[in-house]
Amino acid sequence: MTVRSRFRKQKGNFHAGQINRRFGQQGGFSLVEMLIVVIIVLITSAKAIPSIISAMRLAHLRGAASDFAGLLEQARIYAIRDNRYCCSNVKMSP
């Protein structure tokens, strides 16, 4: 039996009406299923948001500390170059 004859045989076994009757009973998701998915997404996001906010604050603090360390290094270089003390003013903002 060749591949074409197998395909024709399989193709002849199914009709469009049978396919529609087989898959036509499930039209989509029910309201309960959608509500469960929405509740799961809300719970997951409620647990994730505080950690994201704290990570953003930590990244901002690390960036500010890195900037401050760079300013101190620059002041040290100026002090060594000019052979004098160099002061730097830091303004803290909340």
Backbone hydrogen bonds, N-H to C=O, Kabsch-Sander energy under -0.5 kcal/mol:
donor,donor_aa,acceptor,acceptor_aa,energy
6,R,2,T,-1.8
7,F,3,V,-2.4
8,R,4,R,-2.6
9,K,5,S,-2.2
10,Q,6,R,-2.8
11,K,7,F,-2.9
12,G,8,R,-2.1
13,N,9,K,-0.8
13,N,10,Q,-0.6
14,F,10,Q,-0.8
19,I,15,H,-1.8
20,N,16,A,-2.2
21,R,17,G,-2.0
22,R,18,Q,-2.1
23,F,19,I,-2.4
24,G,20,N,-1.6
26,Q,23,F,-0.6
27,G,25,Q,-0.9
34,M,30,S,-2.0
35,L,31,L,-2.4
36,I,32,V,-2.3
37,V,33,E,-2.0
38,V,34,M,-2.4
39,I,35,L,-2.5
40,I,36,I,-2.3
41,V,37,V,-2.3
42,L,38,V,-2.4
43,I,39,I,-2.5
44,T,40,I,-2.3
45,S,41,V,-2.5
46,A,42,L,-2.3
47,K,43,I,-1.6
48,A,44,T,-1.6
49,I,45,S,-2.3
51,S,47,K,-0.6
52,I,48,A,-1.9
53,I,49,I,-2.4
54,S,50,P,-2.3
55,A,51,S,-2.0
56,M,52,I,-2.0
57,R,53,I,-2.3
58,L,54,S,-2.3
59,A,55,A,-2.2
60,H,56,M,-2.2
61,L,57,R,-2.4
62,R,58,L,-2.5
63,G,59,A,-2.1
64,A,60,H,-2.2
65,A,61,L,-2.4
66,S,62,R,-2.2
67,D,63,G,-2.2
68,F,64,A,-2.4
69,A,65,A,-2.3
70,G,66,S,-2.0
71,L,67,D,-2.2
72,L,68,F,-2.3
73,E,69,A,-2.1
74,Q,70,G,-2.3
75,A,71,L,-2.4
76,R,72,L,-2.2
77,I,73,E,-2.2
78,Y,74,Q,-2.3
79,A,75,A,-2.3
80,I,76,R,-2.2
81,R,77,I,-2.6
82,D,78,Y,-2.7
83,N,79,A,-0.9
84,R,79,A,-1.6
92,M,90,V,-0.6
